[in-house]
């Protein structure tokens, strides 16, 4: 499932290619056809992201709400657009560009009020200007749930996925099994600031890199990571490999229905 930086990047890409102009809206697959007909020819006025939710705002304050889930894919291209396949749930097009959406968990036309309800049930997002980390802290500081599980709970922190969860805990030396209530406010503030910085870089580079400059392959004289996800990381998907810092084997376990990765040598706090 894409992490929050990907959704913010998609919001920016939609805005750059289609914002402020009328767009052709269609649903070759047919599942969004009635809503697409209502929007066809209207102006894409704004785009937003909150966590893993993408919102495309059209004339009349109506929104397309998109959640990619596990299988959703977005593909941009330059005009002329090729004939769409019958797997395309949503196509936006103008004389210069097109974008196809396939396989999302959610693609729905919603009102302002329905959009607000989605925001209200999500936690603060490190990439949204003005989102308050203290809102997350109030929940974390009272919880007996592990900090690793809390970071993946979108009602607590929106946009953090398995990679950022594993990597930020490593970067701060925190045992993923610590209870939220045992985290200090100083630790939480540092985690939030680090997430915001890492995820902003993720938006900029369109990939996740979490290693500090002194731990890059070039700095350490080690081979670069070879993985479909790309990017240089400390622990994510490195189970049974040696930690870059202490040499301990990286461990993995199931937590909150996802694979957790951590270094028992470095993450002792």
Beta strands, then each sheet from edge to edge (+ up, - down):
strand 1: 24-26
strand 2: 44-50
strand 3: 53-58
strand 4: 62-67
strand 5: 73-78
strand 6: 88-93
strand 7: 97-102
strand 8: 106-110
strand 9: 124-125
strand 10: 157-158
strand 11: 250-255
strand 12: 258-263
sheet 1: 1+ 6- 7+ 5-
sheet 2: 2+ 3- 4+ 8-
sheet 3: 9+ 10+
sheet 4: 11+ 12-
end
